[in-house]
Amino acid sequence: MSQPVPPEKRQPKCAQCRKNPVSAEYRPFCSKRCADVDLGKWLNEGYAIPGPPVEDDEDSPRPGDAGDMSAED
Ligand SMILES: [Zn+2]
């Protein structure tokens, strides 16, 4: 089942820069450069972990600095 290819009345724009017409070789981009840019963007987003940053608990007692409370007896 193949969809009919619409006549190219209008040339699709590059998915990256949206300025240049898409090249058949680098679809959906206009050039290898734009394809690389988009790929790099995907990789960066893929490696970045979404979510709130983990804050260090500054109230956590440090070892060796909490001898005050237990020594009071
Ligand atoms: Zn482009």
PDB file of the backbone (N, CA, C, O) and the ligand in Angstrom, with CONECT records:
HET     ZN  A 101       1
ATOM      1  N   MET A   1       0.849  -1.196   0.000  1.00  0.00           N
ATOM      2  CA  MET A   1       0.000   0.000   0.000  1.00  0.00           C
ATOM      3  C   MET A   1       0.882   1.243   0.000  1.00  0.00           C
ATOM      4  O   MET A   1       1.482   1.600   1.014  1.00  0.00           O
ATOM      5  N   SER A   2       0.944   1.859  -1.098  1.00  0.00           N
ATOM      6  CA  SER A   2       1.779   3.042  -1.204  1.00  0.00           C
ATOM      7  C   SER A   2       0.906   4.266  -1.430  1.00  0.00           C
ATOM      8  O   SER A   2       0.000   4.280  -2.263  1.00  0.00           O
ATOM      9  N   GLN A   3       1.218   5.275  -0.660  1.00  0.00           N
ATOM     10  CA  GLN A   3       0.435   6.488  -0.816  1.00  0.00           C
ATOM     11  C   GLN A   3       0.856   7.210  -2.087  1.00  0.00           C
ATOM     12  O   GLN A   3       2.028   7.225  -2.464  1.00  0.00           O
ATOM     13  N   PRO A   4      -0.118   7.795  -2.718  1.00  0.00           N
ATOM     14  CA  PRO A   4       0.216   8.536  -3.941  1.00  0.00           C
ATOM     15  C   PRO A   4       1.082   9.754  -3.629  1.00  0.00           C
ATOM     16  O   PRO A   4       0.814  10.509  -2.694  1.00  0.00           O
ATOM     17  N   VAL A   5       2.075   9.914  -4.396  1.00  0.00           N
ATOM     18  CA  VAL A   5       2.968  11.050  -4.170  1.00  0.00           C
ATOM     19  C   VAL A   5       2.336  12.311  -4.750  1.00  0.00           C
ATOM     20  O   VAL A   5       2.069  12.398  -5.949  1.00  0.00           O
ATOM     21  N   PRO A   6       2.108  13.271  -3.887  1.00  0.00           N
ATOM     22  CA  PRO A   6       1.487  14.503  -4.378  1.00  0.00           C
ATOM     23  C   PRO A   6       2.443  15.264  -5.294  1.00  0.00           C
ATOM     24  O   PRO A   6       3.660  15.237  -5.116  1.00  0.00           O
ATOM     25  N   PRO A   7       1.872  15.922  -6.251  1.00  0.00           N
ATOM     26  CA  PRO A   7       2.715  16.731  -7.137  1.00  0.00           C
ATOM     27  C   PRO A   7       3.395  17.839  -6.351  1.00  0.00           C
ATOM     28  O   PRO A   7       2.788  18.457  -5.476  1.00  0.00           O
ATOM     29  N   GLU A   8       4.594  18.074  -6.654  1.00  0.00           N
ATOM     30  CA  GLU A   8       5.355  19.066  -5.883  1.00  0.00           C
ATOM     31  C   GLU A   8       4.987  20.469  -6.322  1.00  0.00           C
ATOM     32  O   GLU A   8       5.725  21.161  -7.023  1.00  0.00           O
ATOM     33  N   LYS A   9       3.818  20.842  -5.874  1.00  0.00           N
ATOM     34  CA  LYS A   9       3.409  22.215  -6.187  1.00  0.00           C
ATOM     35  C   LYS A   9       4.269  23.208  -5.425  1.00  0.00           C
ATOM     36  O   LYS A   9       4.701  24.240  -5.939  1.00  0.00           O
ATOM     37  N   ARG A  10       4.492  22.840  -4.173  1.00  0.00           N
ATOM     38  CA  ARG A  10       5.332  23.733  -3.359  1.00  0.00           C
ATOM     39  C   ARG A  10       6.459  22.914  -2.757  1.00  0.00           C
ATOM     40  O   ARG A  10       6.240  21.821  -2.235  1.00  0.00           O
ATOM     41  N   GLN A  11       7.606  23.428  -2.833  1.00  0.00           N
ATOM     42  CA  GLN A  11       8.767  22.733  -2.286  1.00  0.00           C
ATOM     43  C   GLN A  11       8.760  22.871  -0.765  1.00  0.00           C
ATOM     44  O   GLN A  11       8.693  23.983  -0.241  1.00  0.00           O
ATOM     45  N   PRO A  12       8.829  21.744  -0.058  1.00  0.00           N
ATOM     46  CA  PRO A  12       8.875  21.821   1.406  1.00  0.00           C
ATOM     47  C   PRO A  12      10.145  22.501   1.869  1.00  0.00           C
ATOM     48  O   PRO A  12      11.193  22.414   1.229  1.00  0.00           O
ATOM     49  N   LYS A  13      10.027  23.176   2.990  1.00  0.00           N
ATOM     50  CA  LYS A  13      11.182  23.886   3.520  1.00  0.00           C
ATOM     51  C   LYS A  13      11.998  22.976   4.429  1.00  0.00           C
ATOM     52  O   LYS A  13      11.503  21.979   4.955  1.00  0.00           O
ATOM     53  N   CYS A  14      13.222  23.339   4.592  1.00  0.00           N
ATOM     54  CA  CYS A  14      14.127  22.591   5.456  1.00  0.00           C
ATOM     55  C   CYS A  14      13.587  22.558   6.879  1.00  0.00           C
ATOM     56  O   CYS A  14      13.129  23.577   7.398  1.00  0.00           O
ATOM     57  N   ALA A  15      13.639  21.399   7.502  1.00  0.00           N
ATOM     58  CA  ALA A  15      13.085  21.257   8.845  1.00  0.00           C
ATOM     59  C   ALA A  15      13.959  21.955   9.874  1.00  0.00           C
ATOM     60  O   ALA A  15      13.530  22.179  11.006  1.00  0.00           O
ATOM     61  N   GLN A  16      15.159  22.294   9.495  1.00  0.00           N
ATOM     62  CA  GLN A  16      16.078  22.914  10.439  1.00  0.00           C
ATOM     63  C   GLN A  16      16.081  24.429  10.306  1.00  0.00           C
ATOM     64  O   GLN A  16      15.755  25.134  11.260  1.00  0.00           O
ATOM     65  N   CYS A  17      16.436  24.922   9.164  1.00  0.00           N
ATOM     66  CA  CYS A  17      16.549  26.373   9.000  1.00  0.00           C
ATOM     67  C   CYS A  17      15.260  26.976   8.453  1.00  0.00           C
ATOM     68  O   CYS A  17      15.010  28.173   8.591  1.00  0.00           O
ATOM     69  N   ARG A  18      14.447  26.125   7.829  1.00  0.00           N
ATOM     70  CA  ARG A  18      13.167  26.571   7.283  1.00  0.00           C
ATOM     71  C   ARG A  18      13.341  27.720   6.307  1.00  0.00           C
ATOM     72  O   ARG A  18      12.460  28.569   6.171  1.00  0.00           O
ATOM     73  N   LYS A  19      14.430  27.744   5.660  1.00  0.00           N
ATOM     74  CA  LYS A  19      14.657  28.805   4.678  1.00  0.00           C
ATOM     75  C   LYS A  19      14.887  28.210   3.300  1.00  0.00           C
ATOM     76  O   LYS A  19      14.332  28.667   2.301  1.00  0.00           O
ATOM     77  N   ASN A  20      15.719  27.180   3.272  1.00  0.00           N
ATOM     78  CA  ASN A  20      16.060  26.593   1.986  1.00  0.00           C
ATOM     79  C   ASN A  20      15.144  25.423   1.672  1.00  0.00           C
ATOM     80  O   ASN A  20      14.663  24.748   2.583  1.00  0.00           O
ATOM     81  N   PRO A  21      14.906  25.184   0.432  1.00  0.00           N
ATOM     82  CA  PRO A  21      14.094  24.029   0.032  1.00  0.00           C
ATOM     83  C   PRO A  21      14.802  22.732   0.373  1.00  0.00           C
ATOM     84  O   PRO A  21      16.029  22.637   0.348  1.00  0.00           O
ATOM     85  N   VAL A  22      13.994  21.745   0.690  1.00  0.00           N
ATOM     86  CA  VAL A  22      14.542  20.460   1.107  1.00  0.00           C
ATOM     87  C   VAL A  22      15.240  19.770  -0.051  1.00  0.00           C
ATOM     88  O   VAL A  22      14.748  19.730  -1.179  1.00  0.00           O
ATOM     89  N   SER A  23      16.386  19.239   0.267  1.00  0.00           N
ATOM     90  CA  SER A  23      17.107  18.473  -0.742  1.00  0.00           C
ATOM     91  C   SER A  23      16.671  17.017  -0.688  1.00  0.00           C
ATOM     92  O   SER A  23      16.427  16.473   0.389  1.00  0.00           O
ATOM     93  N   ALA A  24      16.577  16.412  -1.815  1.00  0.00           N
ATOM     94  CA  ALA A  24      16.133  15.019  -1.852  1.00  0.00           C
ATOM     95  C   ALA A  24      17.135  14.123  -1.139  1.00  0.00           C
ATOM     96  O   ALA A  24      16.779  13.068  -0.614  1.00  0.00           O
ATOM     97  N   GLU A  25      18.368  14.548  -1.127  1.00  0.00           N
ATOM     98  CA  GLU A  25      19.418  13.717  -0.540  1.00  0.00           C
ATOM     99  C   GLU A  25      19.421  13.823   0.977  1.00  0.00           C
ATOM    100  O   GLU A  25      19.764  12.868   1.675  1.00  0.00           O
ATOM    101  N   TYR A  26      19.039  14.983   1.479  1.00  0.00           N
ATOM    102  CA  TYR A  26      19.145  15.203   2.921  1.00  0.00           C
ATOM    103  C   TYR A  26      17.782  15.471   3.552  1.00  0.00           C
ATOM    104  O   TYR A  26      17.678  16.142   4.579  1.00  0.00           O
ATOM    105  N   ARG A  27      16.753  14.941   2.926  1.00  0.00           N
ATOM    106  CA  ARG A  27      15.428  15.127   3.505  1.00  0.00           C
ATOM    107  C   ARG A  27      15.413  14.767   4.977  1.00  0.00           C
ATOM    108  O   ARG A  27      16.109  13.825   5.358  1.00  0.00           O
ATOM    109  N   PRO A  28      14.660  15.460   5.839  1.00  0.00           N
ATOM    110  CA  PRO A  28      13.884  16.644   5.466  1.00  0.00           C
ATOM    111  C   PRO A  28      14.688  17.937   5.610  1.00  0.00           C
ATOM    112  O   PRO A  28      14.148  18.975   5.993  1.00  0.00           O
ATOM    113  N   PHE A  29      15.954  17.864   5.306  1.00  0.00           N
ATOM    114  CA  PHE A  29      16.790  19.055   5.456  1.00  0.00           C
ATOM    115  C   PHE A  29      17.278  19.515   4.092  1.00  0.00           C
ATOM    116  O   PHE A  29      17.135  18.814   3.090  1.00  0.00           O
ATOM    117  N   CYS A  30      17.852  20.698   4.078  1.00  0.00           N
ATOM    118  CA  CYS A  30      18.277  21.260   2.799  1.00  0.00           C
ATOM    119  C   CYS A  30      19.700  20.834   2.497  1.00  0.00           C
ATOM    120  O   CYS A  30      20.121  20.814   1.341  1.00  0.00           O
ATOM    121  N   SER A  31      20.433  20.497   3.535  1.00  0.00           N
ATOM    122  CA  SER A  31      21.839  20.184   3.324  1.00  0.00           C
ATOM    123  C   SER A  31      22.347  19.308   4.462  1.00  0.00           C
ATOM    124  O   SER A  31      21.668  19.117   5.470  1.00  0.00           O
ATOM    125  N   LYS A  32      23.536  18.790   4.283  1.00  0.00           N
ATOM    126  CA  LYS A  32      24.119  17.950   5.330  1.00  0.00           C
ATOM    127  C   LYS A  32      24.345  18.756   6.601  1.00  0.00           C
ATOM    128  O   LYS A  32      24.261  18.236   7.713  1.00  0.00           O
ATOM    129  N   ARG A  33      24.630  20.028   6.408  1.00  0.00           N
ATOM    130  CA  ARG A  33      24.898  20.877   7.560  1.00  0.00           C
ATOM    131  C   ARG A  33      23.665  20.948   8.464  1.00  0.00           C
ATOM    132  O   ARG A  33      23.768  20.774   9.678  1.00  0.00           O
ATOM    133  N   CYS A  34      22.531  21.197   7.877  1.00  0.00           N
ATOM    134  CA  CYS A  34      21.312  21.285   8.667  1.00  0.00           C
ATOM    135  C   CYS A  34      20.975  19.931   9.273  1.00  0.00           C
ATOM    136  O   CYS A  34      20.472  19.860  10.395  1.00  0.00           O
ATOM    137  N   ALA A  35      21.241  18.878   8.554  1.00  0.00           N
ATOM    138  CA  ALA A  35      20.984  17.543   9.085  1.00  0.00           C
ATOM    139  C   ALA A  35      21.864  17.280  10.299  1.00  0.00           C
ATOM    140  O   ALA A  35      21.416  16.696  11.285  1.00  0.00           O
ATOM    141  N   ASP A  36      23.106  17.709  10.223  1.00  0.00           N
ATOM    142  CA  ASP A  36      24.023  17.508  11.346  1.00  0.00           C
ATOM    143  C   ASP A  36      23.589  18.333  12.551  1.00  0.00           C
ATOM    144  O   ASP A  36      23.668  17.878  13.693  1.00  0.00           O
ATOM    145  N   VAL A  37      23.136  19.541  12.282  1.00  0.00           N
ATOM    146  CA  VAL A  37      22.685  20.404  13.379  1.00  0.00           C
ATOM    147  C   VAL A  37      21.525  19.761  14.114  1.00  0.00           C
ATOM    148  O   VAL A  37      21.483  19.731  15.344  1.00  0.00           O
ATOM    149  N   ASP A  38      20.586  19.249  13.336  1.00  0.00           N
ATOM    150  CA  ASP A  38      19.421  18.634  13.954  1.00  0.00           C
ATOM    151  C   ASP A  38      19.802  17.371  14.707  1.00  0.00           C
ATOM    152  O   ASP A  38      19.278  17.090  15.785  1.00  0.00           O
ATOM    153  N   LEU A  39      20.714  16.622  14.129  1.00  0.00           N
ATOM    154  CA  LEU A  39      21.155  15.389  14.785  1.00  0.00           C
ATOM    155  C   LEU A  39      21.837  15.713  16.111  1.00  0.00           C
ATOM    156  O   LEU A  39      21.607  15.048  17.121  1.00  0.00           O
ATOM    157  N   GLY A  40      22.678  16.741  16.091  1.00  0.00           N
ATOM    158  CA  GLY A  40      23.366  17.129  17.321  1.00  0.00           C
ATOM    159  C   GLY A  40      22.384  17.577  18.382  1.00  0.00           C
ATOM    160  O   GLY A  40      22.575  17.336  19.574  1.00  0.00           O
ATOM    161  N   LYS A  41      21.326  18.238  17.924  1.00  0.00           N
ATOM    162  CA  LYS A  41      20.329  18.703  18.874  1.00  0.00           C
ATOM    163  C   LYS A  41      19.647  17.520  19.534  1.00  0.00           C
ATOM    164  O   LYS A  41      19.413  17.504  20.742  1.00  0.00           O
ATOM    165  N   TRP A  42      19.336  16.537  18.715  1.00  0.00           N
ATOM    166  CA  TRP A  42      18.678  15.340  19.258  1.00  0.00           C
ATOM    167  C   TRP A  42      19.591  14.631  20.245  1.00  0.00           C
ATOM    168  O   TRP A  42      19.149  14.172  21.298  1.00  0.00           O
ATOM    169  N   LEU A  43      20.847  14.547  19.899  1.00  0.00           N
ATOM    170  CA  LEU A  43      21.774  13.841  20.779  1.00  0.00           C
ATOM    171  C   LEU A  43      21.897  14.561  22.114  1.00  0.00           C
ATOM    172  O   LEU A  43      21.907  13.932  23.172  1.00  0.00           O
ATOM    173  N   ASN A  44      21.989  15.881  22.054  1.00  0.00           N
ATOM    174  CA  ASN A  44      22.117  16.635  23.297  1.00  0.00           C
ATOM    175  C   ASN A  44      20.894  16.459  24.184  1.00  0.00           C
ATOM    176  O   ASN A  44      21.007  16.279  25.397  1.00  0.00           O
ATOM    177  N   GLU A  45      19.733  16.514  23.563  1.00  0.00           N
ATOM    178  CA  GLU A  45      18.513  16.359  24.346  1.00  0.00           C
ATOM    179  C   GLU A  45      18.382  14.941  24.867  1.00  0.00           C
ATOM    180  O   GLU A  45      17.800  14.703  25.926  1.00  0.00           O
ATOM    181  N   GLY A  46      18.928  14.009  24.113  1.00  0.00           N
ATOM    182  CA  GLY A  46      18.827  12.625  24.531  1.00  0.00           C
ATOM    183  C   GLY A  46      19.690  12.330  25.730  1.00  0.00           C
ATOM    184  O   GLY A  46      19.327  11.535  26.597  1.00  0.00           O
ATOM    185  N   TYR A  47      20.847  12.984  25.772  1.00  0.00           N
ATOM    186  CA  TYR A  47      21.748  12.717  26.885  1.00  0.00           C
ATOM    187  C   TYR A  47      21.358  13.501  28.130  1.00  0.00           C
ATOM    188  O   TYR A  47      21.636  13.079  29.252  1.00  0.00           O
ATOM    189  N   ALA A  48      20.719  14.631  27.927  1.00  0.00           N
ATOM    190  CA  ALA A  48      20.315  15.441  29.076  1.00  0.00           C
ATOM    191  C   ALA A  48      19.152  14.771  29.791  1.00  0.00           C
ATOM    192  O   ALA A  48      18.203  14.314  29.154  1.00  0.00           O
ATOM    193  N   ILE A  49      19.225  14.716  31.085  1.00  0.00           N
ATOM    194  CA  ILE A  49      18.170  14.090  31.862  1.00  0.00           C
ATOM    195  C   ILE A  49      17.138  15.145  32.252  1.00  0.00           C
ATOM    196  O   ILE A  49      17.445  16.063  33.012  1.00  0.00           O
ATOM    197  N   PRO A  50      15.923  15.017  31.739  1.00  0.00           N
ATOM    198  CA  PRO A  50      14.897  15.989  32.085  1.00  0.00           C
ATOM    199  C   PRO A  50      14.445  15.824  33.517  1.00  0.00           C
ATOM    200  O   PRO A  50      14.481  14.724  34.068  1.00  0.00           O
ATOM    201  N   GLY A  51      14.017  16.923  34.119  1.00  0.00           N
ATOM    202  CA  GLY A  51      13.541  16.845  35.487  1.00  0.00           C
ATOM    203  C   GLY A  51      14.223  17.887  36.344  1.00  0.00           C
ATOM    204  O   GLY A  51      15.192  18.515  35.919  1.00  0.00           O
ATOM    205  N   PRO A  52      13.721  18.069  37.543  1.00  0.00           N
ATOM    206  CA  PRO A  52      14.308  19.081  38.432  1.00  0.00           C
ATOM    207  C   PRO A  52      15.700  18.664  38.871  1.00  0.00           C
ATOM    208  O   PRO A  52      15.972  17.480  39.069  1.00  0.00           O
ATOM    209  N   PRO A  53      16.572  19.639  39.021  1.00  0.00           N
ATOM    210  CA  PRO A  53      17.931  19.325  39.466  1.00  0.00           C
ATOM    211  C   PRO A  53      17.938  18.840  40.905  1.00  0.00           C
ATOM    212  O   PRO A  53      17.157  19.313  41.731  1.00  0.00           O
ATOM    213  N   VAL A  54      18.793  17.925  41.193  1.00  0.00           N
ATOM    214  CA  VAL A  54      18.870  17.385  42.550  1.00  0.00           C
ATOM    215  C   VAL A  54      19.708  18.329  43.415  1.00  0.00           C
ATOM    216  O   VAL A  54      20.879  18.580  43.131  1.00  0.00           O
ATOM    217  N   GLU A  55      19.091  18.837  44.457  1.00  0.00           N
ATOM    218  CA  GLU A  55      19.804  19.776  45.321  1.00  0.00           C
ATOM    219  C   GLU A  55      20.506  19.013  46.449  1.00  0.00           C
ATOM    220  O   GLU A  55      19.995  18.031  46.988  1.00  0.00           O
ATOM    221  N   ASP A  56      21.654  19.494  46.764  1.00  0.00           N
ATOM    222  CA  ASP A  56      22.372  18.876  47.877  1.00  0.00           C
ATOM    223  C   ASP A  56      21.741  19.314  49.196  1.00  0.00           C
ATOM    224  O   ASP A  56      21.444  20.492  49.394  1.00  0.00           O
ATOM    225  N   ASP A  57      21.544  18.365  50.081  1.00  0.00           N
ATOM    226  CA  ASP A  57      20.961  18.688  51.370  1.00  0.00           C
ATOM    227  C   ASP A  57      22.035  19.253  52.297  1.00  0.00           C
ATOM    228  O   ASP A  57      22.889  18.526  52.806  1.00  0.00           O
ATOM    229  N   GLU A  58      21.970  20.543  52.499  1.00  0.00           N
ATOM    230  CA  GLU A  58      23.025  21.163  53.310  1.00  0.00           C
ATOM    231  C   GLU A  58      22.796  20.937  54.804  1.00  0.00           C
ATOM    232  O   GLU A  58      23.686  21.179  55.619  1.00  0.00           O
ATOM    233  N   ASP A  59      21.594  20.471  55.156  1.00  0.00           N
ATOM    234  CA  ASP A  59      21.309  20.243  56.567  1.00  0.00           C
ATOM    235  C   ASP A  59      21.779  18.880  57.041  1.00  0.00           C
ATOM    236  O   ASP A  59      21.754  18.578  58.234  1.00  0.00           O
ATOM    237  N   SER A  60      22.203  18.070  56.103  1.00  0.00           N
ATOM    238  CA  SER A  60      22.642  16.742  56.504  1.00  0.00           C
ATOM    239  C   SER A  60      23.912  16.860  57.350  1.00  0.00           C
ATOM    240  O   SER A  60      24.844  17.579  56.989  1.00  0.00           O
ATOM    241  N   PRO A  61      23.935  16.157  58.461  1.00  0.00           N
ATOM    242  CA  PRO A  61      25.091  16.253  59.379  1.00  0.00           C
ATOM    243  C   PRO A  61      26.346  15.679  58.752  1.00  0.00           C
ATOM    244  O   PRO A  61      26.316  14.650  58.078  1.00  0.00           O
ATOM    245  N   ARG A  62      27.431  16.362  58.989  1.00  0.00           N
ATOM    246  CA  ARG A  62      28.691  15.836  58.481  1.00  0.00           C
ATOM    247  C   ARG A  62      29.313  14.914  59.513  1.00  0.00           C
ATOM    248  O   ARG A  62      29.189  15.160  60.713  1.00  0.00           O
ATOM    249  N   PRO A  63      29.950  13.906  59.089  1.00  0.00           N
ATOM    250  CA  PRO A  63      30.637  12.997  60.024  1.00  0.00           C
ATOM    251  C   PRO A  63      31.778  13.714  60.723  1.00  0.00           C
ATOM    252  O   PRO A  63      32.623  14.339  60.082  1.00  0.00           O
ATOM    253  N   GLY A  64      31.792  13.615  62.057  1.00  0.00           N
ATOM    254  CA  GLY A  64      32.864  14.265  62.807  1.00  0.00           C
ATOM    255  C   GLY A  64      32.487  15.657  63.261  1.00  0.00           C
ATOM    256  O   GLY A  64      33.255  16.304  63.973  1.00  0.00           O
ATOM    257  N   ASP A  65      31.318  16.129  62.862  1.00  0.00           N
ATOM    258  CA  ASP A  65      30.924  17.482  63.246  1.00  0.00           C
ATOM    259  C   ASP A  65      29.628  17.469  64.029  1.00  0.00           C
ATOM    260  O   ASP A  65      29.019  18.521  64.230  1.00  0.00           O
ATOM    261  N   ALA A  66      29.191  16.298  64.478  1.00  0.00           N
ATOM    262  CA  ALA A  66      27.922  16.182  65.179  1.00  0.00           C
ATOM    263  C   ALA A  66      28.127  15.463  66.508  1.00  0.00           C
ATOM    264  O   ALA A  66      27.313  14.620  66.884  1.00  0.00           O
ATOM    265  N   GLY A  67      29.179  15.777  67.208  1.00  0.00           N
ATOM    266  CA  GLY A  67      29.445  15.118  68.471  1.00  0.00           C
ATOM    267  C   GLY A  67      28.868  15.883  69.659  1.00  0.00           C
ATOM    268  O   GLY A  67      29.082  15.498  70.808  1.00  0.00           O
ATOM    269  N   ASP A  68      28.141  16.958  69.389  1.00  0.00           N
ATOM    270  CA  ASP A  68      27.623  17.792  70.459  1.00  0.00           C
ATOM    271  C   ASP A  68      26.456  17.149  71.194  1.00  0.00           C
ATOM    272  O   ASP A  68      26.411  17.147  72.424  1.00  0.00           O
ATOM    273  N   MET A  69      25.511  16.603  70.433  1.00  0.00           N
ATOM    274  CA  MET A  69      24.256  16.157  70.996  1.00  0.00           C
ATOM    275  C   MET A  69      24.419  14.880  71.815  1.00  0.00           C
ATOM    276  O   MET A  69      23.783  14.755  72.861  1.00  0.00           O
ATOM    277  N   SER A  70      25.206  13.972  71.403  1.00  0.00           N
ATOM    278  CA  SER A  70      25.296  12.707  72.082  1.00  0.00           C
ATOM    279  C   SER A  70      26.255  12.788  73.290  1.00  0.00           C
ATOM    280  O   SER A  70      26.297  11.884  74.125  1.00  0.00           O
ATOM    281  N   ALA A  71      27.003  13.866  73.356  1.00  0.00           N
ATOM    282  CA  ALA A  71      27.985  13.975  74.436  1.00  0.00           C
ATOM    283  C   ALA A  71      27.385  14.678  75.639  1.00  0.00           C
ATOM    284  O   ALA A  71      28.079  14.952  76.618  1.00  0.00           O
ATOM    285  N   GLU A  72      26.101  14.969  75.563  1.00  0.00           N
ATOM    286  CA  GLU A  72      25.486  15.724  76.657  1.00  0.00           C
ATOM    287  C   GLU A  72      24.806  14.798  77.669  1.00  0.00           C
ATOM    288  O   GLU A  72      23.582  14.669  77.657  1.00  0.00           O
ATOM    289  N   ASP A  73      25.550  14.182  78.508  1.00  0.00           N
ATOM    290  CA  ASP A  73      24.968  13.313  79.512  1.00  0.00           C
ATOM    291  C   ASP A  73      25.911  13.131  80.675  1.00  0.00           C
ATOM    292  O   ASP A  73      25.586  12.423  81.628  1.00  0.00           O
TER     293      ASP A  73
HETATM  294 ZN    ZN A 101      18.468  23.995   6.129  1.00  0.00          ZN2+
END
